Amino acid sequence: MVKHRKTIENLEPYRPGKPISEVQRELGLTDVVKLASNENPLGCSPKAVEAIIEWTKGVALYPDGNCTELRNALASKFNLKPSQFLFGAGTDQILEIIAQTFINPGDQTITGWPSFSRYEAVTRIMDGTIVKVPLTDDYRLDLDAFLDNINDNTRIIWVCNPNNPTGTIITEQEQREFLKRIPDNILVVLDEAYYEYVQNPDYPKSVELLNEYDNIIILRTFSKIYGLAGLRIGYAISNENTIEYLNRVRGPFNANAAAQVAALAALNDQDFVRDSIKVNQEGKQYLYKAFEDMGLEYIPAYGNFVMVDVGKDSVQVFKDLLHKGVIVRSGDIFNMDNWLRITIGTPEQNTALINALKSVL
Ligand SMILES: Cc1ncc(COP(=O)(O)O)c(C=O)c1O
């Protein structure tokens, strides 16, 4: 047996939400609703589907390793240079590229806890260590405590905004105050995977900060509101220098061709985005009201998912819900043992979830 690297000794594989087909097979169910992985319940833009069908004619060819068309479209959308973007097989892959580009053995990174779990994995794979700073009492990233944990080894700070799993945001003003106090040899990664869902004037306009700070990378994805999670495509925005370093590490054809054409078509269908926001906002209000009627505490959410305290062991509630054909996330992996994280679905899915939850509680 070949010996694996020491650093991955205690690393746990990522635990994805259960797929629908597995639940159908295991439990003999036909109707299964998945509200576990913060996917878009409306699917994706029909224009993206058309683009993929058209693209199949060229399946034998390698993708455009530069993602030229998508790059140019985003550059004009944000009024930035095309060379300020980097693409990846999901932002997941970009997190890996960032870690491989910046983390030396023994370097430290800082994140909130609970927050998105991949920050820890990518740090530790590079022989770095991670400080996980507990959230504030209102389940928000504790940026002051982040600052208290900075030392000479600190290389990267991961700011998940909205924070997965709690759905809370930090505001424009808080982010600005924070960045002012960060030494410029520390990279701040602003993970905005749920950016398009946030309907709040206080949410940061991070792209504007690129003129002021050389040490930030903004992450966005086509997996969430654009509904292309299955194709794996996300992007980083930063200054040209930083992107150039990331490009040294990036694999040649890391963003696949179907994803590129679909993302471009999806980007050009902002009606779909608006519909998705509307369904999300209405679904959120429905869930809030239902939770209130049931006497359950929830965390006001800014993304497309909401955390609710079910008042008892959420692993059991998760299992009971599975038997009712509803897949959610139990909070144990986030050390929030009585909580469920629920993706906001279509009206029908939300009703199915609430009915199932009422019957299992
Ligand atoms: C905060 C956050 N960042 C990044 C990702 C990864 O997204 P993707 O790799 O699909 O772009 C997710 C997915 O759930 C997420 O919640």
The ligand as an SDF file (V2000), in Angstrom:
LIG
                    3D

 16 16  0  0  0  0  0  0  0  0999 V2000
  -20.3790   29.2540    0.1950 C   0  0  0  0  0  0  0  0  0  0  0  0
  -20.1230   28.3220   -0.9250 C   0  0  0  0  0  0  0  0  0  0  0  0
  -19.0110   28.4710   -1.6590 N   0  0  0  0  0  0  0  0  0  0  0  0
  -18.7380   27.6630   -2.6760 C   0  0  0  0  0  0  0  0  0  0  0  0
  -19.5920   26.6280   -3.0170 C   0  0  0  0  0  0  0  0  0  0  0  0
  -19.2120   25.7390   -4.1480 C   0  0  0  0  0  0  0  0  0  0  0  0
  -20.0020   25.9940   -5.2260 O   0  0  0  0  0  0  0  0  0  0  0  0
  -19.6230   25.4830   -6.6840 P   0  0  0  0  0  0  0  0  0  0  0  0
  -18.3600   24.6870   -6.5880 O   0  0  0  0  0  0  0  0  0  0  0  0
  -20.7760   24.6630   -7.1140 O   0  0  0  0  0  0  0  0  0  0  0  0
  -19.4440   26.7330   -7.4800 O   0  0  0  0  0  0  0  0  0  0  0  0
  -20.7610   26.4290   -2.2870 C   0  0  0  0  0  0  0  0  0  0  0  0
  -21.6630   25.3220   -2.6160 C   0  0  0  0  0  0  0  0  0  0  0  0
  -22.5580   24.9680   -1.9090 O   0  0  0  0  0  0  0  0  0  0  0  0
  -21.0310   27.2950   -1.2120 C   0  0  0  0  0  0  0  0  0  0  0  0
  -22.1160   27.1480   -0.4600 O   0  0  0  0  0  0  0  0  0  0  0  0
  1  2  1  0
  2  3  1  0
  2 15  2  0
  3  4  2  0
  4  5  1  0
  5  6  1  0
  5 12  2  0
  6  7  1  0
  7  8  1  0
  8  9  2  0
  8 10  1  0
  8 11  1  0
 12 13  1  0
 12 15  1  0
 13 14  2  0
 15 16  1  0
M  END
$$$$
